[in-house]
Every structure is written in C-alpha cells, then in structure tokens.
Amino acid sequence: MINRAFLGLSAVGLLTATALTAQPASRPTSKGDADRQICRTFKDTGSRLGGYRACHTAAEWAELRRQSVQNVDRLQNSRAGDAQ
C-alpha cells in the first residue's frame, strides 16, 4: 500500500519537476489573449536524447495547470490516513 502511494507521489513529483523546467517560447502577442498559441519545450530527465515540444493555447495551459494541481491535492489527501 505504501509502495503504491510512494510510486504515485514520485510520478507526480517527476511531472511537476518536468513542468517547472519547461522553457516557454511563444510568438509575440498581447498578454490577455486566451487564444494565443504558446509552445513549450520539455526536457526528459535522465535522457541525453532531448525532449518534446507541446503547443497549446493560453487557456489550455491554464486548464492543464489547474488539473495538475487538482491531481496532486487529490493524491496527497486520499492516502493521508494510510501512512501509519
């Protein structure tokens, strides 16, 4: 049980670390435009072969960020009583 929770939290930590190392590269547009295209390059941890590039609108990036925070909160709160 604890191993499964540890693996889940490790995966979330890896995803969070990958998201934090993202390098935004967007075309110049107004900051308030929710439909502007933003491309970010993600590097794979532990790999010398590179990473990948993801392009979404500003609204989609905000939704992805919101879902990530929600998933981390859900994982942290769902197994709080099992760590005894």
Secondary structure, DSSP 8 states (H G I E B T S, - for coil): -HHHHHHHHHHHHHHHHHHHT-EEEE----TT-TT-EEEEEEE-TT-SS-EEEEEEEHHHHHHHHHHHHHHHHHHHHHTTTTT-
